[in-house]
Amino acid sequence: MQLESAHYMRTGDLVRHDGGHTGSVLEAMALYARVRWDDDGREEEVDQLDPMITVVERASRD
């Protein structure tokens, strides 16, 4: 059984980078997540445990 950490990003979550960027998680895996940043539409793979990125709104679990 895998327990879920509150820090881990999930597909559809809204995230914020300490640098001020906000974005949406397009895909979430065990070690990384692919995020599309709202300001420039750029897609980037980020580390799941990056302390500079926080989840500001969870995706619905429907």
Predicted model as a PDB file, atoms N, CA, C, CB and O in Angstrom, pLDDT in the B-factor column:
MODEL        1                                                                  
ATOM      1  N   MET A   1       0.842  -1.176   0.000  1.00 42.00           N  
ATOM      2  CA  MET A   1       0.000   0.000   0.000  1.00 42.00           C  
ATOM      3  C   MET A   1       0.889   1.241   0.000  1.00 42.00           C  
ATOM      4  CB  MET A   1      -0.959  -0.003   1.218  1.00 42.00           C  
ATOM      5  O   MET A   1       1.884   1.305   0.723  1.00 42.00           O  
ATOM      6  N   GLN A   2       0.521   2.221  -0.815  1.00 47.00           N  
ATOM      7  CA  GLN A   2       1.273   3.471  -0.885  1.00 47.00           C  
ATOM      8  C   GLN A   2       0.463   4.574  -0.213  1.00 47.00           C  
ATOM      9  CB  GLN A   2       1.603   3.846  -2.362  1.00 47.00           C  
ATOM     10  O   GLN A   2      -0.696   4.804  -0.558  1.00 47.00           O  
ATOM     11  N   LEU A   3       1.070   5.237   0.729  1.00 48.00           N  
ATOM     12  CA  LEU A   3       0.419   6.361   1.391  1.00 48.00           C  
ATOM     13  C   LEU A   3       0.758   7.641   0.644  1.00 48.00           C  
ATOM     14  CB  LEU A   3       0.849   6.461   2.878  1.00 48.00           C  
ATOM     15  O   LEU A   3       1.846   7.776   0.085  1.00 48.00           O  
ATOM     16  N   GLU A   4      -0.165   8.560   0.640  1.00 55.00           N  
ATOM     17  CA  GLU A   4       0.022   9.785  -0.123  1.00 55.00           C  
ATOM     18  C   GLU A   4       0.427  10.936   0.786  1.00 55.00           C  
ATOM     19  CB  GLU A   4      -1.251  10.139  -0.884  1.00 55.00           C  
ATOM     20  O   GLU A   4      -0.217  11.195   1.803  1.00 55.00           O  
ATOM     21  N   SER A   5       1.485  11.614   0.416  1.00 63.00           N  
ATOM     22  CA  SER A   5       1.950  12.767   1.176  1.00 63.00           C  
ATOM     23  C   SER A   5       1.203  14.008   0.714  1.00 63.00           C  
ATOM     24  CB  SER A   5       3.479  12.956   1.020  1.00 63.00           C  
ATOM     25  O   SER A   5       0.870  14.141  -0.464  1.00 63.00           O  
ATOM     26  N   ALA A   6       0.945  14.902   1.637  1.00 63.00           N  
ATOM     27  CA  ALA A   6       0.259  16.156   1.296  1.00 63.00           C  
ATOM     28  C   ALA A   6       1.113  17.022   0.385  1.00 63.00           C  
ATOM     29  CB  ALA A   6      -0.099  16.935   2.566  1.00 63.00           C  
ATOM     30  O   ALA A   6       0.585  17.879  -0.324  1.00 63.00           O  
ATOM     31  N   HIS A   7       2.432  16.812   0.392  1.00 68.00           N  
ATOM     32  CA  HIS A   7       3.322  17.633  -0.440  1.00 68.00           C  
ATOM     33  C   HIS A   7       3.279  17.220  -1.910  1.00 68.00           C  
ATOM     34  CB  HIS A   7       4.753  17.540   0.075  1.00 68.00           C  
ATOM     35  O   HIS A   7       3.438  18.066  -2.790  1.00 68.00           O  
ATOM     36  N   TYR A   8       3.071  15.953  -2.185  1.00 89.00           N  
ATOM     37  CA  TYR A   8       3.169  15.466  -3.558  1.00 89.00           C  
ATOM     38  C   TYR A   8       2.105  16.086  -4.461  1.00 89.00           C  
ATOM     39  CB  TYR A   8       3.047  13.952  -3.584  1.00 89.00           C  
ATOM     40  O   TYR A   8       0.929  16.176  -4.110  1.00 89.00           O  
ATOM     41  N   MET A   9       2.565  16.509  -5.634  1.00 94.00           N  
ATOM     42  CA  MET A   9       1.667  17.097  -6.622  1.00 94.00           C  
ATOM     43  C   MET A   9       0.899  15.985  -7.327  1.00 94.00           C  
ATOM     44  CB  MET A   9       2.454  17.960  -7.648  1.00 94.00           C  
ATOM     45  O   MET A   9       1.423  14.897  -7.562  1.00 94.00           O  
ATOM     46  N   ARG A  10      -0.352  16.284  -7.659  1.00 94.00           N  
ATOM     47  CA  ARG A  10      -1.196  15.360  -8.413  1.00 94.00           C  
ATOM     48  C   ARG A  10      -1.653  16.062  -9.694  1.00 94.00           C  
ATOM     49  CB  ARG A  10      -2.425  14.885  -7.557  1.00 94.00           C  
ATOM     50  O   ARG A  10      -1.708  17.290  -9.754  1.00 94.00           O  
ATOM     51  N   THR A  11      -1.976  15.278 -10.701  1.00 96.00           N  
ATOM     52  CA  THR A  11      -2.468  15.821 -11.964  1.00 96.00           C  
ATOM     53  C   THR A  11      -3.673  16.719 -11.698  1.00 96.00           C  
ATOM     54  CB  THR A  11      -2.842  14.681 -12.949  1.00 96.00           C  
ATOM     55  O   THR A  11      -4.622  16.328 -11.018  1.00 96.00           O  
ATOM     56  N   GLY A  12      -3.614  17.931 -12.250  1.00 97.00           N  
ATOM     57  CA  GLY A  12      -4.701  18.891 -12.101  1.00 97.00           C  
ATOM     58  C   GLY A  12      -4.505  19.892 -10.973  1.00 97.00           C  
ATOM     59  O   GLY A  12      -5.234  20.881 -10.900  1.00 97.00           O  
ATOM     60  N   ASP A  13      -3.536  19.660 -10.092  1.00 96.00           N  
ATOM     61  CA  ASP A  13      -3.273  20.601  -9.005  1.00 96.00           C  
ATOM     62  C   ASP A  13      -2.782  21.941  -9.550  1.00 96.00           C  
ATOM     63  CB  ASP A  13      -2.241  20.017  -8.028  1.00 96.00           C  
ATOM     64  O   ASP A  13      -2.151  22.004 -10.605  1.00 96.00           O  
ATOM     65  N   LEU A  14      -3.083  23.000  -8.817  1.00 97.00           N  
ATOM     66  CA  LEU A  14      -2.523  24.315  -9.107  1.00 97.00           C  
ATOM     67  C   LEU A  14      -1.351  24.524  -8.170  1.00 97.00           C  
ATOM     68  CB  LEU A  14      -3.593  25.453  -8.948  1.00 97.00           C  
ATOM     69  O   LEU A  14      -1.457  24.281  -6.968  1.00 97.00           O  
ATOM     70  N   VAL A  15      -0.227  24.977  -8.722  1.00 97.00           N  
ATOM     71  CA  VAL A  15       0.992  25.128  -7.936  1.00 97.00           C  
ATOM     72  C   VAL A  15       1.549  26.539  -8.076  1.00 97.00           C  
ATOM     73  CB  VAL A  15       2.042  24.098  -8.367  1.00 97.00           C  
ATOM     74  O   VAL A  15       1.239  27.264  -9.021  1.00 97.00           O  
ATOM     75  N   ARG A  16       2.389  26.906  -7.096  1.00 96.00           N  
ATOM     76  CA  ARG A  16       3.060  28.211  -7.124  1.00 96.00           C  
ATOM     77  C   ARG A  16       4.538  27.995  -6.831  1.00 96.00           C  
ATOM     78  CB  ARG A  16       2.422  29.208  -6.090  1.00 96.00           C  
ATOM     79  O   ARG A  16       4.916  27.268  -5.912  1.00 96.00           O  
ATOM     80  N   HIS A  17       5.357  28.651  -7.642  1.00 96.00           N  
ATOM     81  CA  HIS A  17       6.807  28.638  -7.437  1.00 96.00           C  
ATOM     82  C   HIS A  17       7.163  29.848  -6.592  1.00 96.00           C  
ATOM     83  CB  HIS A  17       7.589  28.649  -8.802  1.00 96.00           C  
ATOM     84  O   HIS A  17       6.531  30.897  -6.721  1.00 96.00           O  
ATOM     85  N   ASP A  18       8.165  29.722  -5.730  1.00 95.00           N  
ATOM     86  CA  ASP A  18       8.582  30.841  -4.884  1.00 95.00           C  
ATOM     87  C   ASP A  18       8.948  32.082  -5.693  1.00 95.00           C  
ATOM     88  CB  ASP A  18       9.761  30.429  -4.031  1.00 95.00           C  
ATOM     89  O   ASP A  18       8.898  33.199  -5.176  1.00 95.00           O  
ATOM     90  N   GLY A  19       9.309  31.893  -6.940  1.00 93.00           N  
ATOM     91  CA  GLY A  19       9.649  33.018  -7.808  1.00 93.00           C  
ATOM     92  C   GLY A  19       8.434  33.792  -8.305  1.00 93.00           C  
ATOM     93  O   GLY A  19       8.584  34.793  -9.005  1.00 93.00           O  
ATOM     94  N   GLY A  20       7.213  33.333  -7.944  1.00 93.00           N  
ATOM     95  CA  GLY A  20       6.000  34.043  -8.317  1.00 93.00           C  
ATOM     96  C   GLY A  20       5.189  33.397  -9.417  1.00 93.00           C  
ATOM     97  O   GLY A  20       4.046  33.789  -9.652  1.00 93.00           O  
ATOM     98  N   HIS A  21       5.755  32.415 -10.097  1.00 94.00           N  
ATOM     99  CA  HIS A  21       5.025  31.727 -11.170  1.00 94.00           C  
ATOM    100  C   HIS A  21       3.922  30.855 -10.581  1.00 94.00           C  
ATOM    101  CB  HIS A  21       5.988  30.869 -12.027  1.00 94.00           C  
ATOM    102  O   HIS A  21       4.088  30.284  -9.503  1.00 94.00           O  
ATOM    103  N   THR A  22       2.802  30.752 -11.283  1.00 98.00           N  
ATOM    104  CA  THR A  22       1.772  29.777 -10.948  1.00 98.00           C  
ATOM    105  C   THR A  22       1.571  28.891 -12.162  1.00 98.00           C  
ATOM    106  CB  THR A  22       0.433  30.469 -10.519  1.00 98.00           C  
ATOM    107  O   THR A  22       1.852  29.294 -13.291  1.00 98.00           O  
ATOM    108  N   GLY A  23       1.086  27.684 -11.926  1.00 98.00           N  
ATOM    109  CA  GLY A  23       0.893  26.771 -13.038  1.00 98.00           C  
ATOM    110  C   GLY A  23       0.006  25.614 -12.667  1.00 98.00           C  
ATOM    111  O   GLY A  23      -0.467  25.510 -11.535  1.00 98.00           O  
ATOM    112  N   SER A  24      -0.219  24.733 -13.640  1.00 98.00           N  
ATOM    113  CA  SER A  24      -1.059  23.552 -13.479  1.00 98.00           C  
ATOM    114  C   SER A  24      -0.227  22.302 -13.717  1.00 98.00           C  
ATOM    115  CB  SER A  24      -2.268  23.595 -14.443  1.00 98.00           C  
ATOM    116  O   SER A  24       0.613  22.259 -14.615  1.00 98.00           O  
ATOM    117  N   VAL A  25      -0.474  21.294 -12.903  1.00 98.00           N  
ATOM    118  CA  VAL A  25       0.222  20.019 -13.067  1.00 98.00           C  
ATOM    119  C   VAL A  25      -0.468  19.236 -14.180  1.00 98.00           C  
ATOM    120  CB  VAL A  25       0.238  19.200 -11.727  1.00 98.00           C  
ATOM    121  O   VAL A  25      -1.651  18.912 -14.082  1.00 98.00           O  
ATOM    122  N   LEU A  26       0.277  18.939 -15.231  1.00 98.00           N  
ATOM    123  CA  LEU A  26      -0.259  18.194 -16.372  1.00 98.00           C  
ATOM    124  C   LEU A  26      -0.162  16.697 -16.156  1.00 98.00           C  
ATOM    125  CB  LEU A  26       0.471  18.577 -17.646  1.00 98.00           C  
ATOM    126  O   LEU A  26      -1.041  15.938 -16.564  1.00 98.00           O  
ATOM    127  N   GLU A  27       0.925  16.279 -15.506  1.00 97.00           N  
ATOM    128  CA  GLU A  27       1.166  14.855 -15.271  1.00 97.00           C  
ATOM    129  C   GLU A  27       2.005  14.740 -14.003  1.00 97.00           C  
ATOM    130  CB  GLU A  27       1.885  14.172 -16.502  1.00 97.00           C  
ATOM    131  O   GLU A  27       2.950  15.503 -13.807  1.00 97.00           O  
ATOM    132  N   ALA A  28       1.662  13.796 -13.156  1.00 96.00           N  
ATOM    133  CA  ALA A  28       2.411  13.599 -11.922  1.00 96.00           C  
ATOM    134  C   ALA A  28       2.897  12.157 -11.834  1.00 96.00           C  
ATOM    135  CB  ALA A  28       1.548  13.955 -10.695  1.00 96.00           C  
ATOM    136  O   ALA A  28       2.129  11.213 -12.017  1.00 96.00           O  
ATOM    137  N   MET A  29       4.162  12.014 -11.557  1.00 95.00           N  
ATOM    138  CA  MET A  29       4.777  10.702 -11.388  1.00 95.00           C  
ATOM    139  C   MET A  29       5.396  10.646  -9.995  1.00 95.00           C  
ATOM    140  CB  MET A  29       5.851  10.426 -12.498  1.00 95.00           C  
ATOM    141  O   MET A  29       5.300  11.614  -9.241  1.00 95.00           O  
ATOM    142  N   ALA A  30       6.025   9.535  -9.645  1.00 92.00           N  
ATOM    143  CA  ALA A  30       6.584   9.361  -8.304  1.00 92.00           C  
ATOM    144  C   ALA A  30       7.690  10.368  -7.984  1.00 92.00           C  
ATOM    145  CB  ALA A  30       7.123   7.958  -8.155  1.00 92.00           C  
ATOM    146  O   ALA A  30       7.745  10.886  -6.869  1.00 92.00           O  
ATOM    147  N   LEU A  31       8.563  10.650  -8.938  1.00 94.00           N  
ATOM    148  CA  LEU A  31       9.714  11.510  -8.656  1.00 94.00           C  
ATOM    149  C   LEU A  31       9.608  12.917  -9.227  1.00 94.00           C  
ATOM    150  CB  LEU A  31      10.942  10.871  -9.183  1.00 94.00           C  
ATOM    151  O   LEU A  31      10.297  13.825  -8.762  1.00 94.00           O  
ATOM    152  N   TYR A  32       8.762  13.108 -10.221  1.00 96.00           N  
ATOM    153  CA  TYR A  32       8.650  14.423 -10.847  1.00 96.00           C  
ATOM    154  C   TYR A  32       7.214  14.699 -11.267  1.00 96.00           C  
ATOM    155  CB  TYR A  32       9.585  14.524 -12.057  1.00 96.00           C  
ATOM    156  O   TYR A  32       6.355  13.818 -11.238  1.00 96.00           O  
ATOM    157  N   ALA A  33       6.982  15.936 -11.655  1.00 97.00           N  
ATOM    158  CA  ALA A  33       5.685  16.335 -12.207  1.00 97.00           C  
ATOM    159  C   ALA A  33       5.946  17.251 -13.394  1.00 97.00           C  
ATOM    160  CB  ALA A  33       4.789  17.048 -11.126  1.00 97.00           C  
ATOM    161  O   ALA A  33       6.934  17.985 -13.414  1.00 97.00           O  
ATOM    162  N   ARG A  34       5.068  17.205 -14.371  1.00 98.00           N  
ATOM    163  CA  ARG A  34       5.175  18.097 -15.526  1.00 98.00           C  
ATOM    164  C   ARG A  34       4.178  19.226 -15.296  1.00 98.00           C  
ATOM    165  CB  ARG A  34       4.896  17.337 -16.895  1.00 98.00           C  
ATOM    166  O   ARG A  34       2.980  18.993 -15.135  1.00 98.00           O  
ATOM    167  N   VAL A  35       4.702  20.473 -15.285  1.00 98.00           N  
ATOM    168  CA  VAL A  35       3.901  21.651 -14.977  1.00 98.00           C  
ATOM    169  C   VAL A  35       3.867  22.588 -16.181  1.00 98.00           C  
ATOM    170  CB  VAL A  35       4.459  22.382 -13.737  1.00 98.00           C  
ATOM    171  O   VAL A  35       4.880  22.796 -16.849  1.00 98.00           O  
ATOM    172  N   ARG A  36       2.681  23.152 -16.449  1.00 98.00           N  
ATOM    173  CA  ARG A  36       2.568  24.215 -17.465  1.00 98.00           C  
ATOM    174  C   ARG A  36       2.407  25.521 -16.687  1.00 98.00           C  
ATOM    175  CB  ARG A  36       1.337  23.966 -18.476  1.00 98.00           C  
ATOM    176  O   ARG A  36       1.440  25.707 -15.948  1.00 98.00           O  
ATOM    177  N   TRP A  37       3.376  26.420 -16.871  1.00 98.00           N  
ATOM    178  CA  TRP A  37       3.364  27.704 -16.175  1.00 98.00           C  
ATOM    179  C   TRP A  37       2.417  28.665 -16.871  1.00 98.00           C  
ATOM    180  CB  TRP A  37       4.779  28.302 -16.106  1.00 98.00           C  
ATOM    181  O   TRP A  37       2.427  28.783 -18.097  1.00 98.00           O  
ATOM    182  N   ASP A  38       1.588  29.359 -16.074  1.00 97.00           N  
ATOM    183  CA  ASP A  38       0.548  30.243 -16.614  1.00 97.00           C  
ATOM    184  C   ASP A  38       1.102  31.469 -17.331  1.00 97.00           C  
ATOM    185  CB  ASP A  38      -0.357  30.691 -15.505  1.00 97.00           C  
ATOM    186  O   ASP A  38       0.517  31.917 -18.317  1.00 97.00           O  
ATOM    187  N   ASP A  39       2.213  32.018 -16.856  1.00 94.00           N  
ATOM    188  CA  ASP A  39       2.697  33.283 -17.406  1.00 94.00           C  
ATOM    189  C   ASP A  39       3.191  33.185 -18.846  1.00 94.00           C  
ATOM    190  CB  ASP A  39       3.797  33.806 -16.548  1.00 94.00           C  
ATOM    191  O   ASP A  39       2.996  34.114 -19.630  1.00 94.00           O  
ATOM    192  N   ASP A  40       3.828  32.070 -19.203  1.00 95.00           N  
ATOM    193  CA  ASP A  40       4.366  31.966 -20.564  1.00 95.00           C  
ATOM    194  C   ASP A  40       4.007  30.674 -21.293  1.00 95.00           C  
ATOM    195  CB  ASP A  40       5.847  32.092 -20.515  1.00 95.00           C  
ATOM    196  O   ASP A  40       4.438  30.467 -22.427  1.00 95.00           O  
ATOM    197  N   GLY A  41       3.220  29.800 -20.653  1.00 96.00           N  
ATOM    198  CA  GLY A  41       2.791  28.558 -21.292  1.00 96.00           C  
ATOM    199  C   GLY A  41       3.868  27.503 -21.386  1.00 96.00           C  
ATOM    200  O   GLY A  41       3.654  26.442 -21.974  1.00 96.00           O  
ATOM    201  N   ARG A  42       5.026  27.784 -20.813  1.00 97.00           N  
ATOM    202  CA  ARG A  42       6.151  26.853 -20.845  1.00 97.00           C  
ATOM    203  C   ARG A  42       5.832  25.615 -20.014  1.00 97.00           C  
ATOM    204  CB  ARG A  42       7.436  27.534 -20.329  1.00 97.00           C  
ATOM    205  O   ARG A  42       5.237  25.719 -18.941  1.00 97.00           O  
ATOM    206  N   GLU A  43       6.233  24.434 -20.512  1.00 98.00           N  
ATOM    207  CA  GLU A  43       6.078  23.183 -19.772  1.00 98.00           C  
ATOM    208  C   GLU A  43       7.439  22.769 -19.244  1.00 98.00           C  
ATOM    209  CB  GLU A  43       5.461  22.062 -20.667  1.00 98.00           C  
ATOM    210  O   GLU A  43       8.453  22.879 -19.934  1.00 98.00           O  
ATOM    211  N   GLU A  44       7.443  22.290 -18.005  1.00 97.00           N  
ATOM    212  CA  GLU A  44       8.702  21.948 -17.355  1.00 97.00           C  
ATOM    213  C   GLU A  44       8.511  20.748 -16.430  1.00 97.00           C  
ATOM    214  CB  GLU A  44       9.249  23.155 -16.566  1.00 97.00           C  
ATOM    215  O   GLU A  44       7.484  20.626 -15.761  1.00 97.00           O  
ATOM    216  N   GLU A  45       9.503  19.869 -16.399  1.00 97.00           N  
ATOM    217  CA  GLU A  45       9.498  18.781 -15.433  1.00 97.00           C  
ATOM    218  C   GLU A  45      10.135  19.305 -14.156  1.00 97.00           C  
ATOM    219  CB  GLU A  45      10.255  17.517 -15.978  1.00 97.00           C  
ATOM    220  O   GLU A  45      11.230  19.867 -14.184  1.00 97.00           O  
ATOM    221  N   VAL A  46       9.442  19.118 -13.032  1.00 97.00           N  
ATOM    222  CA  VAL A  46       9.951  19.585 -11.753  1.00 97.00           C  
ATOM    223  C   VAL A  46      10.008  18.414 -10.776  1.00 97.00           C  
ATOM    224  CB  VAL A  46       9.070  20.731 -11.192  1.00 97.00           C  
ATOM    225  O   VAL A  46       9.243  17.456 -10.888  1.00 97.00           O  
ATOM    226  N   ASP A  47      10.905  18.506  -9.839  1.00 96.00           N  
ATOM    227  CA  ASP A  47      11.073  17.482  -8.809  1.00 96.00           C  
ATOM    228  C   ASP A  47       9.877  17.519  -7.862  1.00 96.00           C  
ATOM    229  CB  ASP A  47      12.403  17.691  -8.026  1.00 96.00           C  
ATOM    230  O   ASP A  47       9.462  18.596  -7.434  1.00 96.00           O  
ATOM    231  N   GLN A  48       9.328  16.370  -7.537  1.00 95.00           N  
ATOM    232  CA  GLN A  48       8.190  16.303  -6.612  1.00 95.00           C  
ATOM    233  C   GLN A  48       8.522  16.933  -5.257  1.00 95.00           C  
ATOM    234  CB  GLN A  48       7.755  14.847  -6.415  1.00 95.00           C  
ATOM    235  O   GLN A  48       7.633  17.482  -4.607  1.00 95.00           O  
ATOM    236  N   LEU A  49       9.757  16.868  -4.828  1.00 91.00           N  
ATOM    237  CA  LEU A  49      10.143  17.374  -3.511  1.00 91.00           C  
ATOM    238  C   LEU A  49      10.838  18.733  -3.571  1.00 91.00           C  
ATOM    239  CB  LEU A  49      11.047  16.381  -2.833  1.00 91.00           C  
ATOM    240  O   LEU A  49      11.508  19.127  -2.616  1.00 91.00           O  
ATOM    241  N   ASP A  50      10.685  19.450  -4.679  1.00 94.00           N  
ATOM    242  CA  ASP A  50      11.292  20.779  -4.805  1.00 94.00           C  
ATOM    243  C   ASP A  50      10.679  21.720  -3.760  1.00 94.00           C  
ATOM    244  CB  ASP A  50      11.090  21.351  -6.249  1.00 94.00           C  
ATOM    245  O   ASP A  50       9.480  21.992  -3.812  1.00 94.00           O  
ATOM    246  N   PRO A  51      11.481  22.218  -2.815  1.00 92.00           N  
ATOM    247  CA  PRO A  51      10.940  23.076  -1.760  1.00 92.00           C  
ATOM    248  C   PRO A  51      10.484  24.447  -2.269  1.00 92.00           C  
ATOM    249  CB  PRO A  51      11.976  23.262  -0.680  1.00 92.00           C  
ATOM    250  O   PRO A  51       9.823  25.186  -1.540  1.00 92.00           O  
ATOM    251  N   MET A  52      10.828  24.789  -3.503  1.00 95.00           N  
ATOM    252  CA  MET A  52      10.441  26.078  -4.082  1.00 95.00           C  
ATOM    253  C   MET A  52       9.028  26.048  -4.675  1.00 95.00           C  
ATOM    254  CB  MET A  52      11.441  26.484  -5.158  1.00 95.00           C  
ATOM    255  O   MET A  52       8.486  27.096  -5.025  1.00 95.00           O  
ATOM    256  N   ILE A  53       8.423  24.848  -4.792  1.00 95.00           N  
ATOM    257  CA  ILE A  53       7.105  24.708  -5.411  1.00 95.00           C  
ATOM    258  C   ILE A  53       6.124  24.154  -4.386  1.00 95.00           C  
ATOM    259  CB  ILE A  53       7.169  23.786  -6.661  1.00 95.00           C  
ATOM    260  O   ILE A  53       6.394  23.144  -3.737  1.00 95.00           O  
ATOM    261  N   THR A  54       4.977  24.830  -4.247  1.00 93.00           N  
ATOM    262  CA  THR A  54       3.949  24.364  -3.309  1.00 93.00           C  
ATOM    263  C   THR A  54       2.604  24.246  -4.027  1.00 93.00           C  
ATOM    264  CB  THR A  54       3.833  25.326  -2.094  1.00 93.00           C  
ATOM    265  O   THR A  54       2.316  24.981  -4.971  1.00 93.00           O  
ATOM    266  N   VAL A  55       1.803  23.314  -3.556  1.00 94.00           N  
ATOM    267  CA  VAL A  55       0.446  23.148  -4.087  1.00 94.00           C  
ATOM    268  C   VAL A  55      -0.445  24.184  -3.414  1.00 94.00           C  
ATOM    269  CB  VAL A  55      -0.098  21.685  -3.846  1.00 94.00           C  
ATOM    270  O   VAL A  55      -0.507  24.252  -2.186  1.00 94.00           O  
ATOM    271  N   VAL A  56      -1.140  24.997  -4.223  1.00 94.00           N  
ATOM    272  CA  VAL A  56      -2.038  26.011  -3.655  1.00 94.00           C  
ATOM    273  C   VAL A  56      -3.489  25.596  -3.746  1.00 94.00           C  
ATOM    274  CB  VAL A  56      -1.846  27.340  -4.357  1.00 94.00           C  
ATOM    275  O   VAL A  56      -4.326  26.099  -2.997  1.00 94.00           O  
ATOM    276  N   GLU A  57      -3.801  24.681  -4.656  1.00 94.00           N  
ATOM    277  CA  GLU A  57      -5.173  24.172  -4.768  1.00 94.00           C  
ATOM    278  C   GLU A  57      -5.124  22.754  -5.318  1.00 94.00           C  
ATOM    279  CB  GLU A  57      -6.049  25.093  -5.682  1.00 94.00           C  
ATOM    280  O   GLU A  57      -4.506  22.492  -6.350  1.00 94.00           O  
ATOM    281  N   ARG A  58      -5.780  21.854  -4.618  1.00 94.00           N  
ATOM    282  CA  ARG A  58      -5.826  20.461  -5.058  1.00 94.00           C  
ATOM    283  C   ARG A  58      -6.876  20.266  -6.131  1.00 94.00           C  
ATOM    284  CB  ARG A  58      -6.107  19.534  -3.880  1.00 94.00           C  
ATOM    285  O   ARG A  58      -7.926  20.908  -6.117  1.00 94.00           O  
ATOM    286  N   ALA A  59      -6.578  19.366  -7.071  1.00 91.00           N  
ATOM    287  CA  ALA A  59      -7.539  18.982  -8.098  1.00 91.00           C  
ATOM    288  C   ALA A  59      -8.654  18.181  -7.437  1.00 91.00           C  
ATOM    289  CB  ALA A  59      -6.856  18.158  -9.237  1.00 91.00           C  
ATOM    290  O   ALA A  59      -8.429  17.512  -6.428  1.00 91.00           O  
ATOM    291  N   SER A  60      -9.838  18.249  -7.996  1.00 86.00           N  
ATOM    292  CA  SER A  60     -10.934  17.447  -7.459  1.00 86.00           C  
ATOM    293  C   SER A  60     -10.658  15.982  -7.737  1.00 86.00           C  
ATOM    294  CB  SER A  60     -12.294  17.875  -8.067  1.00 86.00           C  
ATOM    295  O   SER A  60      -9.963  15.647  -8.696  1.00 86.00           O  
ATOM    296  N   ARG A  61     -11.190  15.124  -6.915  1.00 74.00           N  
ATOM    297  CA  ARG A  61     -10.933  13.677  -7.058  1.00 74.00           C  
ATOM    298  C   ARG A  61     -12.102  12.965  -7.706  1.00 74.00           C  
ATOM    299  CB  ARG A  61     -10.642  13.045  -5.696  1.00 74.00           C  
ATOM    300  O   ARG A  61     -12.327  11.787  -7.427  1.00 74.00           O  
ATOM    301  N   ASP A  62     -12.850  13.635  -8.557  1.00 65.00           N  
ATOM    302  CA  ASP A  62     -14.025  13.026  -9.205  1.00 65.00           C  
ATOM    303  C   ASP A  62     -13.669  11.913 -10.114  1.00 65.00           C  
ATOM    304  CB  ASP A  62     -14.787  14.039  -9.969  1.00 65.00           C  
ATOM    305  O   ASP A  62     -14.551  11.309 -10.725  1.00 65.00           O  
TER     306      ASP A  62                                                      
ENDMDL                                                                          
END                                                                             
